[in-house]
Amino acid sequence: QGLLAGEPEKAMPSLYPAPYPVINRQPTAGAVWANFNLGDIAILTGTTLGSAVFGFITGAPIRRPQMWFCGSLGLLAGVMCAHQCSAQRLMGFRANPRECARYGLTFPAKEDIPPRNWSVLTDSWYRKE
């Protein structure tokens, strides 16, 4: 009921607050696809082509069907990975300076950005003591 009642604090998919500015707490699939950038498309294309080449190289007796099958699995994996990256940028769980500029939000200063590979449970950056 919390999601349907319009309570945004219950809409976050994590127990911890987003370290970057939140643009959309509950992005729809259309909003996520519209937010794809060149890096997301490169992930999608790279996994598809890499998997197709792998399928062609390893599928000795039936190369072409194996290539299409592995390419399809790579496309599926690429779509899921790119969709996740784009959604995380919209929800503030991944760095999003371009999205902040597009929507008129201010991106945090360098000292307010969490360090690379930080953990909420073990790092003092989150607690700000």
RAMOVEN-V171065 format. One line per field, one symbol per residue. ss: DSSP state (H for helix, E for strand, L for the rest). phi: phi as a letter, one per 30 degrees, with the letter a starting at -180 (. if undefined). Layout:
ss: ???
phi: ???
//
This chain:
ss: LLLLLLLHHHLLLLLLLLLLLLLLLLLLHHHHHHLLLHHHHHHHHHHHHHHHHHHHHHLLLLHHHHHHHHHHHHHHHHHHHHHHHHHHHHHLLLLLHHHHHHHLLLLLLHHHLLLLLLLLLLLHHHHLL
phi: .ddddicddcdddbdcdddcedcbdbddddddddcecddddddddddddddddeddddcedbdddddddddddddddddddddddddddddicbebddddddciccdddedcddddidcddccdeddhd
//
